[in-house]
């Protein structure tokens, strides 16, 4: 490893041993990075130097920053982290906020200061935040003022979080601190293999896994999918729904546009209707969102002027052929489908234009390889359904987690998806290979929802699975055994649903609840979720 710039060695100390890393492949000439690189410098400073200073970079309805303005704001935030908060390279910084230019500047500022960004979903509750804070030993946070309540509760639960600075609203302490900074900052000279991002994803048990990514990884995903498949350029304007806390959103709505000198529209709390309105208003050329949104947007297309759109990217869950067809009929746009993973940082299988084969996700994008492993963990030929295995310039490195050995096998990344490859090398999604529920692009761990339900005084037992749904791909369904004396019915269902919404992120609540007298178990007492899945299909 190149000499680290990190004074705080926590990340390096908690990387998995090198022998447990996946094989990394850097076959493309554009993936040859120098041993020392700071990704924020590449995405901002160098773009300003190369003539993009006055080009629009990020905006919403109240803020419009050029590349120069975004650079200066990121520099001011980096100076606040270094001078006011006394952070040193390698410290972790929790980031809390809806999609907004300030959140974009905060992420970039963290990287410029040589610190490690830990973005979190705005909907997470204090309990979920505290798990992330403790796991990553996060000592500082930058948080949007409207999310102060849960942030304050998380801070109470996690003493390791010593300082929080809020931005926005009437409590904009971060903006006040930034006002005293010059807008010039000497970015930390980081190693290409210094960790700069810890993205958390829930596993099948609900225990979150921290995925560790280097400065080099940030650039690598920018130089693969957007270059070869999306073919984005400086003339593009990006828009979409995924939060910057998702690597899907971080790439599609911030990293990819900055890498080519394009512009991005960062809006929060979008619905299918308001996204269509925003497309009409801002005239974007590229849209990133989940199949659920495209399904709901297709019948609205005739009501809005969206002819600026040239490319639409779908990821986060499997894209049904019916959704792809409905979108193309309504808009004339051929959908770009893709599969990625938080562990891999972004999309690694996709297809666009004439290369699209409806129903298939696509082929490995340039820079990545993929194969199907059979039951004996050997590469299988066409027509075999097995575990998807991927290899490329990015790969899984979990933060101090024994599950690293489950994800990496003989150098391959095992994504947890079952796929089939056809004779032409196209990959076709078949199912998840674990208990993860993917609903409207959100990853939801069934056992985490079970844990929340079991805390309600009326629940004796429960099991949670994902069941097919036309609108959301899957929905969370709970099978509940009530305690004696509790009557099932609509009132009980609503009570349980509201209880879950208050204890974990609201999007995880069970949209369907079925009451049972008992649940299927083995002789040793283990819950047999597969029987519930069989009964639900």
Order of alpha helices (4+ residues) and beta strands (2+ residues): alpha-beta-beta-alpha-beta-alpha-beta-alpha-beta-alpha-beta-alpha-beta-beta-alpha-beta-alpha-alpha-beta-alpha-beta-alpha-beta-alpha-beta-beta-beta-beta-beta-beta-alpha-beta-beta-beta-beta-beta-alpha-beta-beta-alpha-beta-alpha
